[in-house]
Amino acid sequence: MESIKDLFMHELKDIYHAEQQLVDALPKINEKISSSELRSTIEMHLEQTKDQVKRVERVFDQLSESPTAERCQAMEGLLEEANEIMRQDISSEVMDAALIAGQQKIEHYEIASYGTLVTWAEEMQNKEIADILKETLQEEKQADEKLSQVAVQSANERAMK
């Protein structure tokens, strides 16, 4: 890699794989959730994630590149942590709180990735791509805020009992 554009392409391929992994993982995670509010939050984020995959594909298109994924080891690790939690024999209330924590780790990874991509797109003076990626960055921040809300307003309290 010799330029910001090279780094940008590497990160774009990485987040493309990360989003694809999430599309597969979120329905499995949702099966372990007992709270209807949390379940609907995850379902909504799954639909957003599918749209985010399409947005990343639009960015590839804008760059006249074929959408290709590079293995995202970070997301693999975060999802493996979620799988380990889901294999535990713990109460449904504690499971919900643990899965929120895991989802927030994922959101923070995505926020960092998209924030970097937006910055690099702006530095490459590609406003259209930056705007596409900003839309996803905002959704990731909102998902993190919603997860915090669910945790504070219900899940953590239920897990305390």
C-alpha positions as CSV (number, residue, x, y, z in Angstrom):
1,M,0.0,0.0,0.0
2,E,1.5,3.3,-1.1
3,S,-1.3,5.8,-0.8
4,I,-4.5,6.8,1.1
5,K,-6.4,5.4,-1.8
6,D,-4.8,2.0,-1.3
7,L,-5.6,2.2,2.4
8,F,-9.1,3.3,1.6
9,M,-9.6,0.3,-0.7
10,H,-8.2,-2.1,1.9
11,E,-10.6,-0.7,4.6
12,L,-13.5,-0.7,2.2
13,K,-13.0,-4.4,1.4
14,D,-12.6,-5.1,5.1
15,I,-15.8,-3.4,6.1
16,Y,-17.6,-5.0,3.2
17,H,-16.7,-8.4,4.6
18,A,-17.6,-7.2,8.1
19,E,-21.1,-6.2,7.0
20,Q,-21.6,-9.4,5.1
21,Q,-20.7,-11.4,8.3
22,L,-23.2,-9.3,10.3
23,V,-26.0,-10.1,7.8
24,D,-25.4,-13.8,8.5
25,A,-24.9,-13.4,12.3
26,L,-27.6,-11.0,13.4
27,P,-30.5,-13.5,12.9
28,K,-28.7,-16.1,15.0
29,I,-28.0,-13.6,17.7
30,N,-31.7,-12.5,17.7
31,E,-32.8,-16.1,18.4
32,K,-31.1,-15.9,21.8
33,I,-32.7,-12.6,22.8
34,S,-35.7,-12.6,25.1
35,S,-36.6,-8.9,25.2
36,S,-39.0,-7.9,22.4
37,E,-37.7,-4.4,22.4
38,L,-34.1,-5.6,21.9
39,R,-35.2,-8.2,19.3
40,S,-36.9,-5.4,17.3
41,T,-33.8,-3.2,17.6
42,I,-31.6,-6.0,16.2
43,E,-34.2,-6.8,13.4
44,M,-34.2,-3.1,12.5
45,H,-30.4,-3.0,12.5
46,L,-30.3,-6.2,10.3
47,E,-32.3,-4.3,7.7
48,Q,-30.0,-1.3,7.9
49,T,-27.0,-3.6,7.6
50,K,-28.4,-5.1,4.4
51,D,-28.7,-1.5,3.1
52,Q,-25.2,-0.7,4.3
53,V,-23.9,-3.6,2.2
54,K,-25.6,-2.1,-0.8
55,R,-24.1,1.3,0.0
56,V,-20.6,-0.2,0.1
57,E,-21.3,-1.8,-3.2
58,R,-22.2,1.7,-4.5
59,V,-18.9,3.0,-3.4
60,F,-17.1,0.2,-5.2
61,D,-19.2,1.2,-8.3
62,Q,-18.3,4.9,-7.9
63,L,-14.6,3.8,-7.9
64,S,-15.2,1.5,-11.0
65,E,-14.1,-1.4,-8.8
66,S,-15.7,-4.8,-8.4
67,P,-17.1,-5.3,-4.9
68,T,-14.6,-7.7,-3.2
69,A,-14.2,-8.5,0.4
70,E,-11.0,-9.0,2.4
71,R,-11.3,-11.1,5.4
72,C,-12.2,-9.0,8.4
73,Q,-10.6,-10.7,11.3
74,A,-11.8,-8.1,13.8
75,M,-15.5,-8.8,13.0
76,E,-14.7,-12.5,13.1
77,G,-13.4,-12.1,16.6
78,L,-16.3,-10.0,17.8
79,L,-18.8,-12.5,16.4
80,E,-16.9,-15.4,18.0
81,E,-17.2,-13.6,21.4
82,A,-21.0,-13.3,20.8
83,N,-21.1,-17.0,19.9
84,E,-19.2,-17.9,23.1
85,I,-21.7,-15.9,25.1
86,M,-24.6,-17.6,23.3
87,R,-23.2,-21.0,24.2
88,Q,-23.2,-20.2,27.9
89,D,-25.9,-21.5,30.3
90,I,-27.0,-18.1,31.6
91,S,-30.4,-16.6,32.3
92,S,-32.2,-14.9,29.4
93,E,-32.0,-11.5,31.2
94,V,-28.2,-11.8,31.6
95,M,-28.0,-13.0,28.0
96,D,-29.7,-9.9,26.7
97,A,-27.4,-7.6,28.6
98,A,-24.3,-9.6,27.4
99,L,-25.5,-9.5,23.8
100,I,-26.1,-5.8,24.0
101,A,-22.5,-5.3,25.2
102,G,-21.3,-7.5,22.3
103,Q,-23.4,-5.6,19.8
104,Q,-22.0,-2.3,21.1
105,K,-18.5,-3.6,20.6
106,I,-19.4,-4.3,17.0
107,E,-21.0,-0.9,16.6
108,H,-17.9,0.8,17.9
109,Y,-15.7,-1.1,15.4
110,E,-18.0,-0.1,12.6
111,I,-18.1,3.6,13.7
112,A,-14.3,3.6,13.7
113,S,-14.1,2.0,10.3
114,Y,-16.7,4.2,8.7
115,G,-15.3,7.3,10.3
116,T,-11.9,6.5,8.9
117,L,-13.3,5.9,5.4
118,V,-15.3,9.2,5.5
119,T,-12.1,11.1,6.4
120,W,-10.1,9.4,3.7
121,A,-12.8,10.0,1.1
122,E,-12.9,13.7,2.0
123,E,-9.1,13.8,1.8
124,M,-9.3,12.3,-1.6
125,Q,-11.8,15.0,-2.4
126,N,-14.6,12.6,-3.2
127,K,-17.6,14.2,-1.6
128,E,-20.1,11.8,-3.2
129,I,-18.4,8.8,-1.6
130,A,-17.9,10.6,1.7
131,D,-21.7,11.4,1.7
132,I,-22.6,7.7,1.1
133,L,-20.4,6.6,3.9
134,K,-21.6,9.3,6.3
135,E,-25.1,8.0,6.0
136,T,-23.9,4.6,7.2
137,L,-21.7,6.2,9.9
138,Q,-24.8,8.0,11.2
139,E,-26.8,4.8,11.3
140,E,-24.1,3.0,13.2
141,K,-24.0,5.8,15.8
142,Q,-27.8,5.7,16.1
143,A,-27.7,1.9,16.5
144,D,-25.1,2.3,19.3
145,E,-27.3,4.9,21.0
146,K,-30.4,2.7,20.7
147,L,-28.6,-0.2,22.3
148,S,-27.5,2.0,25.1
149,Q,-31.0,3.1,25.6
150,V,-32.3,-0.5,25.7
151,A,-29.6,-1.5,28.2
152,V,-30.2,1.4,30.5
153,Q,-34.0,1.5,30.4
154,S,-34.6,-2.2,30.8
155,A,-32.0,-4.9,30.0
156,N,-29.4,-4.1,32.7
157,E,-32.1,-3.7,35.4
158,R,-33.6,-7.1,34.4
159,A,-30.1,-8.7,34.6
160,M,-29.5,-7.3,38.1
161,K,-32.3,-9.5,39.6
